[in-house]
Amino acid sequence: MVEDATNINLLGGLFLASMSVLLFCLPRRLAALPFFIIGAYMTFGQRIVVLDFNIYVLRIVILMGWLKVFLDRQNYAIQFNSLDKVILLWILAHSLIFIIREQTISALKYQLGFIFNTAGLYFLFRYFALDFEDYKDNLKWFAAIIIPLGFFFLIESITENNLFSVFGGVSEQAIIREGRLRCQGPFRHPILAGTFAATAVPLFFSMLWNRDNRGLSILAICSCLIVIITSASTGPLMAVAGGVMALCAWKLRRHMWAVRWGIGLGVLVLHLYMNAPAWYLFSRIGDLAGGGGWHRSELINKVIENFDIWWLAGTSFANTAEWFPYTVAIGSEESADFTNQFVEEGITGGLVTLSLFISILVVCYKYLGRALIRFEDQEDVSKYLWCLGAALFAHMISFFSVSYFDQISIYLYWMMAAIAGTIVYEDAPAGEVSNPAEVPL
């Protein structure tokens, strides 16, 4: 198949038609479900090429989603808040700085796709989920959608054949690295498949406290664990471990300031007394668990050493090709392998884009903290909020081991939209709450 050619087969066409019909049939509060299904079961191989633009199944359904919004007679309004604004600023900085620096048609096309995917998904999810009950209903259906995925990964691990290759965009044969079989399913890389599952585990834990959803939650968690194990990647193991640690910190929620200071001081002590900088802990962990720990540590080192070439407006990927004795292809250029979302943000748009990306995470936790304070006396709501914070923490750990370049972003944007639209409440009146709770950060 030619890489720049339209590729929609019969199965892909039926899938697209089904998701489009489902999107229009579902009520607004459940309209995110087709996107959950696309993320878990459709590759980026099915696409239509128009004027050299790749219009994937996901992008077609995003268009359908906005058509649903415009046709919606209820006309719900999105109340812009600080998180919405900082996300919008990040999207603009990420794209404009890159386009102005590169000044190529390919850079313009790439960033237009980024804007369409990111803004299109995030603000659709903001419109679809307007209250806390919407979030809980979506989470329950998300768990049900994920359960069959574990079986597909088991089949791939046993047969060494990826069933999702029928859609294109992924290898037909499972990847084998250093003698280990690494399953990827519909995702572009095994580590992204494992990361998707690892960051979902804390969300499903929030359903365990509800007896009606306990069985569904256990099955979803088991499916996620299968995906994590069969992906055979260190990053997802670190992410799920971090998410579970955050869940276990529930009893310490009123003392998270002490936990944060303790972590910060611990890292400082390690940095002073280790033979190498503290970020080489990734290398040590990689030696124990297997994987590219040294590369992740050395990547941070190279970014610091080359601070002068990227801090202002990022730098071209080609300028990083000499950082390592090996490279990867990014478009028509050879580049260092950016297995770090924070690093990629800096390389793409300099300190401005990196700072805005970090600000998104800070504002997310700020809003979750406010909601926890307001609902401190409602343990059911508080536990959902805490698990949402733990899932975001798992994403933050993943950012140090992989950059998000496929459908995993669907679930990240949905979480952020949930925080911005369904979990944000005004601060409780002064004096009503003592020992305010915080979220894991």
HUHUQUI-V546379 format. One record per run of one state. SS is the DSSP state (H for helix, E for strand, C for the rest). FROM is the first residue (numbers start at 0). LEN is the number of residues. If there is no record, write none. Layout:
ss->{SS,SS}
from->{FROM,FROM}
len->{LEN,LEN}
This chain:
ss->{C,E,C,H,C,H,C,H,C,E,C,E,H,C,H,C,H,C,H,C,E,C,H,C,E,C,E,C,E,C,H,C,H,C,H,C,H,C,H,C,H,C,H,C,E,C,E,C,H,C,H,C,H,C}
from->{0,6,7,9,25,27,30,32,41,46,50,52,56,71,81,102,104,128,131,159,160,161,162,167,172,173,174,177,179,182,189,205,210,231,233,273,277,289,292,305,306,310,316,320,327,330,332,335,340,374,378,398,407,421}
len->{6,1,2,16,2,3,2,9,5,4,2,4,15,10,21,2,24,3,28,1,1,1,5,5,1,1,3,2,3,7,16,5,21,2,40,4,12,3,13,1,4,6,4,7,3,2,3,5,34,4,20,9,14,20}
